[in-house]
Structure formats: structure tokens, C-alpha cells
Amino acid sequence: EAFVVLMDILHAMRGLGGETILTPFQAMDLWQDTGSRRCYEQMCADGRVSPVPAATEKH
């Protein structure tokens, strides 16, 4: 969990210039893999996307 927080901080620092560091697909993939709050906020920023966690199937 601490790694994800540090990763979010680094992405925020890189984005201080106003540029989006990750593409929407990269942000979605990283959010699904790590639960990154920053990636979630990036995906929701324009109001057109409401990400839903992927369902995990149990066999």
C-alpha cells in the first residue's frame, strides 16, 4: 500500500507541468492492478468515465 502512495506522489510531481503522464488506458490498467487513487482521479477527471472494479471470478 505504501508503494502505491509513493507511486501516486511521483506521478503527481511529474504532472505538475500540466501534462497527463499516463494515457487513459494506462491509468485504468494501473488503477485495476494497484488501486491507485491518482489513476482513478485521472480517469474520472472529465466526467465521462465512472470506473468500476473488475469482477473476480471464482471457479
N, CA, C and O atoms as a DFTB+ gen file, in Angstrom:
236 C
 N C O
     1  1       0.825      -1.197       0.000
     2  2       0.000       0.000       0.000
     3  2       0.868       1.260       0.000
     4  3       0.543       2.232      -0.682
     5  1       1.959       1.252       0.750
     6  2       2.847       2.417       0.789
     7  2       3.467       2.664      -0.584
     8  3       3.686       3.810      -0.978
     9  1       3.748       1.582      -1.309
    10  2       4.312       1.727      -2.651
    11  2       3.350       2.483      -3.561
    12  3       3.767       3.350      -4.329
    13  1       2.081       2.159      -3.476
    14  2       1.078       2.807      -4.333
    15  2       0.999       4.292      -4.009
    16  3       0.885       5.117      -4.916
    17  1       1.059       4.642      -2.734
    18  2       1.029       6.055      -2.332
    19  2       2.248       6.782      -2.894
    20  3       2.122       7.882      -3.433
    21  1       3.422       6.175      -2.769
    22  2       4.634       6.802      -3.308
    23  2       4.567       6.934      -4.827
    24  3       4.990       7.947      -5.385
    25  1       4.042       5.923      -5.487
    26  2       3.882       5.968      -6.938
    27  2       2.954       7.124      -7.322
    28  3       3.234       7.855      -8.273
    29  1       1.860       7.289      -6.591
    30  2       0.928       8.387      -6.862
    31  2       1.607       9.740      -6.678
    32  3       1.381      10.662      -7.461
    33  1       2.434       9.858      -5.647
    34  2       3.159      11.115      -5.401
    35  2       4.100      11.412      -6.563
    36  3       4.163      12.547      -7.037
    37  1       4.828      10.407      -7.021
    38  2       5.744      10.609      -8.147
    39  2       4.996      10.994      -9.419
    40  3       5.451      11.864     -10.161
    41  1       3.868      10.364      -9.679
    42  2       3.074      10.739     -10.855
    43  2       2.557      12.171     -10.718
    44  3       2.516      12.913     -11.699
    45  1       2.165      12.559      -9.511
    46  2       1.689      13.931      -9.288
    47  2       2.810      14.933      -9.537
    48  3       2.589      15.981     -10.144
    49  1       4.007      14.612      -9.069
    50  2       5.144      15.516      -9.273
    51  2       5.474      15.650     -10.756
    52  3       5.787      16.743     -11.227
    53  1       5.405      14.559     -11.479
    54  2       5.677      14.600     -12.918
    55  2       4.616      15.401     -13.656
    56  3       4.898      16.012     -14.686
    57  1       3.412      15.398     -13.137
    58  2       2.315      16.092     -13.797
    59  2       2.175      17.552     -13.422
    60  3       1.224      18.201     -13.857
    61  1       3.086      18.089     -12.633
    62  2       2.975      19.488     -12.215
    63  2       3.011      20.456     -13.392
    64  3       2.507      21.575     -13.292
    65  1       3.591      20.042     -14.485
    66  2       3.652      20.890     -15.667
    67  2       2.342      20.942     -16.432
    68  3       2.242      21.639     -17.442
    69  1       1.332      20.210     -15.960
    70  2       0.034      20.233     -16.608
    71  2      -0.188      19.124     -17.614
    72  3      -1.282      18.993     -18.163
    73  1       0.830      18.328     -17.861
    74  2       0.694      17.242     -18.822
    75  2       0.190      15.982     -18.135
    76  3       0.502      15.729     -16.972
    77  1      -0.587      15.200     -18.863
    78  2      -1.032      13.912     -18.356
    79  2       0.089      12.917     -18.591
    80  3       0.550      12.745     -19.720
    81  1       0.523      12.270     -17.535
    82  2       1.642      11.339     -17.628
    83  2       1.206      10.014     -18.242
    84  3       1.931       9.432     -19.049
    85  1       0.041       9.544     -17.868
    86  2      -0.447       8.254     -18.338
    87  2      -1.596       8.443     -19.322
    88  3      -2.389       9.376     -19.194
    89  1      -1.677       7.553     -20.296
    90  2      -2.832       7.553     -21.183
    91  2      -4.026       7.031     -20.382
    92  3      -3.837       6.412     -19.335
    93  1      -5.239       7.268     -20.850
    94  2      -6.399       6.734     -20.125
    95  2      -6.340       5.218     -19.936
    96  3      -6.731       4.708     -18.885
    97  1      -5.855       4.499     -20.946
    98  2      -5.762       3.041     -20.820
    99  2      -4.713       2.634     -19.792
   100  3      -4.918       1.692     -19.026
   101  1      -3.587       3.349     -19.779
   102  2      -2.553       3.059     -18.786
   103  2      -3.072       3.341     -17.380
   104  3      -2.824       2.568     -16.454
   105  1      -3.792       4.451     -17.225
   106  2      -4.343       4.800     -15.916
   107  2      -5.341       3.745     -15.452
   108  3      -5.334       3.356     -14.284
   109  1      -6.200       3.279     -16.360
   110  2      -7.177       2.261     -15.992
   111  2      -6.485       0.964     -15.583
   112  3      -6.852       0.349     -14.582
   113  1      -5.497       0.555     -16.348
   114  2      -4.778      -0.678     -16.054
   115  2      -4.063      -0.586     -14.707
   116  3      -4.112      -1.519     -13.906
   117  1      -3.404       0.538     -14.468
   118  2      -2.690       0.713     -13.202
   119  2      -3.658       0.783     -12.028
   120  3      -3.377       0.236     -10.961
   121  1      -4.794       1.452     -12.212
   122  2      -5.799       1.520     -11.144
   123  2      -6.326       0.133     -10.812
   124  3      -6.471      -0.216      -9.641
   125  1      -6.616      -0.666     -11.853
   126  2      -7.133      -2.012     -11.608
   127  2      -6.102      -2.900     -10.923
   128  3      -6.454      -3.745     -10.101
   129  1      -4.824      -2.709     -11.260
   130  2      -3.771      -3.542     -10.671
   131  2      -3.388      -3.115      -9.260
   132  3      -3.063      -3.959      -8.425
   133  1      -3.425      -1.799      -8.984
   134  2      -2.872      -1.309      -7.716
   135  2      -3.868      -0.572      -6.829
   136  3      -3.630      -0.417      -5.631
   137  1      -4.981      -0.115      -7.402
   138  2      -5.915       0.695      -6.627
   139  2      -5.455       2.135      -6.486
   140  3      -5.862       2.827      -5.552
   141  1      -4.613       2.595      -7.402
   142  2      -4.060       3.947      -7.355
   143  2      -5.164       5.004      -7.359
   144  3      -5.985       5.055      -8.275
   145  1      -5.174       5.837      -6.335
   146  2      -6.166       6.916      -6.241
   147  2      -5.933       7.947      -7.340
   148  3      -6.889       8.465      -7.917
   149  1      -4.691       8.244      -7.627
   150  2      -4.359       9.227      -8.663
   151  2      -4.866       8.772     -10.035
   152  3      -5.411       9.571     -10.797
   153  1      -4.685       7.496     -10.341
   154  2      -5.170       6.966     -11.623
   155  2      -6.689       7.015     -11.683
   156  3      -7.263       7.331     -12.725
   157  1      -7.339       6.704     -10.572
   158  2      -8.800       6.775     -10.513
   159  2      -9.263       8.208     -10.785
   160  3     -10.192       8.428     -11.562
   161  1      -8.615       9.172     -10.147
   162  2      -8.986      10.575     -10.342
   163  2      -8.734      11.015     -11.778
   164  3      -9.513      11.788     -12.336
   165  1      -7.643      10.524     -12.385
   166  2      -7.359      10.865     -13.780
   167  2      -8.450      10.327     -14.693
   168  3      -8.871      11.006     -15.629
   169  1      -8.906       9.115     -14.427
   170  2      -9.951       8.528     -15.273
   171  2     -11.275       9.265     -15.122
   172  3     -12.033       9.356     -16.087
   173  1     -11.570       9.787     -13.950
   174  2     -12.848      10.448     -13.677
   175  2     -12.807      11.948     -13.959
   176  3     -13.836      12.616     -13.859
   177  1     -11.659      12.483     -14.305
   178  2     -11.466      13.932     -14.396
   179  2     -12.417      14.623     -15.366
   180  3     -12.887      15.723     -15.078
   181  1     -12.709      14.011     -16.497
   182  2     -13.557      14.698     -17.473
   183  2     -15.038      14.400     -17.292
   184  3     -15.870      14.961     -18.005
   185  1     -15.377      13.532     -16.356
   186  2     -16.769      13.247     -16.051
   187  2     -17.445      12.247     -16.973
   188  3     -18.614      11.919     -16.771
   189  1     -16.733      11.754     -17.982
   190  2     -17.337      10.806     -18.919
   191  2     -17.145       9.353     -18.506
   192  3     -17.807       8.465     -19.043
   193  1     -16.250       9.101     -17.561
   194  2     -15.923       7.727     -17.179
   195  2     -16.194       7.526     -15.699
   196  3     -15.812       8.353     -14.871
   197  1     -16.844       6.443     -15.376
   198  2     -17.037       6.035     -13.983
   199  2     -16.498       4.614     -13.845
   200  3     -17.228       3.645     -14.051
   201  1     -15.213       4.492     -13.495
   202  2     -14.607       3.171     -13.426
   203  2     -15.252       2.289     -12.367
   204  3     -15.635       2.750     -11.291
   205  1     -15.360       1.023     -12.699
   206  2     -15.905       0.024     -11.784
   207  2     -14.847      -1.061     -11.642
   208  3     -14.303      -1.524     -12.644
   209  1     -14.548      -1.472     -10.422
   210  2     -13.538      -2.524     -10.256
   211  2     -13.920      -3.774     -11.038
   212  3     -15.094      -4.132     -11.130
   213  1     -12.920      -4.421     -11.591
   214  2     -13.150      -5.649     -12.351
   215  2     -13.637      -6.744     -11.418
   216  3     -13.136      -6.899     -10.304
   217  1     -14.607      -7.492     -11.882
   218  2     -15.123      -8.612     -11.090
   219  2     -14.120      -9.753     -11.140
   220  3     -13.553     -10.048     -12.192
   221  1     -13.910     -10.378     -10.021
   222  2     -13.019     -11.530      -9.988
   223  2     -13.868     -12.784      -9.947
   224  3     -14.699     -12.964      -9.056
   225  1     -13.649     -13.637     -10.912
   226  2     -14.418     -14.878     -10.994
   227  2     -13.781     -15.935     -10.116
   228  3     -12.558     -16.061     -10.057
   229  1     -14.615     -16.681      -9.445
   230  2     -14.137     -17.797      -8.642
   231  2     -14.606     -19.074      -9.303
   232  3     -15.792     -19.249      -9.583
   233  1     -13.673     -19.950      -9.544
   234  2     -14.003     -21.221     -10.196
   235  2     -14.022     -22.335      -9.200
   236  3     -14.281     -23.483      -9.562
